[in-house]
Amino acid sequence: MRGVRTFLPRTTRGRRVLQITLACGLLAALGAPANAEPRDIGRDTLPANDGWAAADGGTTGGSSADDAHVFTVRNRTELVRALDGGSATPKIIKVAGTIDANTDDAGKRLDCDDYATDGYSLKKYLAAYDPRTWRAAKPSGPQEEARQASAAAQASRVELAVGSNTTIVGLGDSAVLKGASLQVRDADNVIVRNLELRDAYDCFPVWQPNTGGLGDWKTAYDTLWLRGATHVWIDHVTASDKGHPDEDEPTHFGRNYLRHDGLLDITNASDLVTVSWSRFADHDKAMLIGNGDTATGDRGRLRVTLHHNEFESVVQRAPRVRFGQVHVYNNRYVVPADAHDYRYSLGVSTESAVHAENNAFTTPGHIEVADLVKSWNGTALHQTGTLFNGFPVDLLAVYNAYNSGSERDLTADVGWTPTLHGTVDSAAKADRDVERGAGAGRIR
């Protein structure tokens, strides 16, 4: 490299000069200015044609924020102040380090006992609503009321409203938001990038005796929940239950005492969403798009693109879709060898129109191709280029061939063809690229 001194200096000062000179020469050789600073991803906007969120004017988040509305936050208090109650003022929020939502205003860590009130205790709750004595009635009375009051106390700390024209980004490669439920409700134009979202832990699940015939535990918090949200770009996010996996929770009333709901749920007529280069891991119900078979107001909405994401050690809902036109391409699915509770990856439900292209699945031997798809009142699934343990498969044909008859066969006509997307790579290339590049801390 021109201008680089090649002699060995005799002094510490000389060594420092040489190091600086070499660094400047290397930067020049790479085409970067010697005084280059890290790129400010807070000002990034969604590229043109990058999925459904690029439609109808695109997604810019808080990129137009003035300097007074660019915040670096290091704790819950600063984050809440920056979110400004979910206001629509253009804002850029940069998360530095780890922020724990389960803290008080002084930064003290709060646990479930700190939220419990009005005499609530799990032991008393279980005694009050034991199905052997309570039967199938919906829980009511003092312990359920105490549970609700305790749950409200936790919700006041962990539910964080994200307003329109907001960008939330992690700084560096280790920004974490722990224990929070980010909620984008009736908001437009939001970007969330380069952030690990971890362990939205519900201290006070409710017993629902009639769910699934045997009853089940219902939890309150999605790690990230879009409700009536439009133009949302989620990119290079890592979402998981890290710290409190549900598989480690005990069994009560014969059912796993779940503490987590979804990792990313897109419901209540949300629309024009792109989820890219993100990682969803170590969780049961990962992603729900459309929350009810009777939610006919979702028709014509719930248009979502999922590309270059990794779903690893996810039991189900990757995603499960109702009503929406969802483009699922170049994603990587990994089921670990010791998985014993895997259910499915692609859920095809009422009036859904899933267009799946060039996705790669890696599973242990006891999981078959037909297990990858589950249908509830679904009618169609378009799929091409699917790779299963390194071999090309026709996912639709295999599903129909092995369908037990409890659901109708699926057709390949979903009634639309995606036009807003980047290059659709082969499933094999996407598998390699996503393994290396998906998740928080990997923006290049």
Salt bridges, closest charged atoms under 4 A:
ASP40 OD1 - LYS94 NZ 3.32
ASP44 OD2 - ARG39 NH1 2.40
ASP44 OD2 - ARG193 NH1 2.87
ASP50 OD1 - HIS307 NE2 2.72
ASP66 OD1 - HIS69 ND1 2.75
ASP67 OD1 - ARG43 NH2 3.92
ASP100 OD2 - ARG109 NE 3.02
ASP105 OD1 - ARG76 NH1 3.93
ASP105 OD1 - ARG157 NH2 2.99
ASP130 OD2 - ARG132 NH2 2.66
GLU144 OE1 - ARG147 NE 2.97
ASP188 OD1 - HIS231 ND1 2.99
GLU196 OE2 - ARG198 NE 3.02
ASP199 OD2 - HIS244 ND1 2.62
ASP199 OD1 - HIS260 NE2 2.68
ASP216 OD2 - ARG255 NH2 3.56
ASP235 OD2 - ARG193 NE 2.90
ASP235 OD2 - HIS236 ND1 2.91
ASP241 OD2 - HIS260 ND1 3.73
ASP241 OD1 - HIS283 ND1 2.78
ASP246 OD1 - HIS260 ND1 2.94
GLU249 OE1 - ARG259 NE 3.48
ASP261 OD2 - LYS218 NZ 3.57
ASP271 OD2 - ARG303 NH2 2.66
ASP293 OD1 - ARG322 NE 2.65
GLU310 OE1 - ARG279 NE 2.66
GLU310 OE2 - ARG332 NE 2.55
GLU312 OE1 - ARG279 NH2 2.44
GLU351 OE2 - ARG299 NH2 2.76
GLU357 OE2 - HIS327 NE2 2.65
GLU357 OE2 - HIS355 ND1 3.66
ASP425 OD2 - HIS308 NE2 3.94
ASP425 OD2 - LYS429 NZ 3.85
ASP431 OD1 - ARG332 NH1 2.75
ASP433 OD2 - LYS429 NZ 2.55
ASP433 OD1 - ARG436 NH2 2.85
GLU435 OE2 - ARG332 NH2 3.72
